[in-house]
């Protein structure tokens, strides 16, 4: 195997996709936590 170009390209695409997926997952989780925190504050203020 003298030509590693396609293999390197596939690895780069997989790594980049994994990073994007991880970032999306973290932002989604952060949004859920903010909404949960907001509901908790509203509940505490109403009492």
Protein Blocks (a to p, Z undefined) as FASTA:
>chain_A
ZZlklmmmmmmmmmmmmmmmmmmmmmmmmmmmmmmmmmmmmmmmmZZ
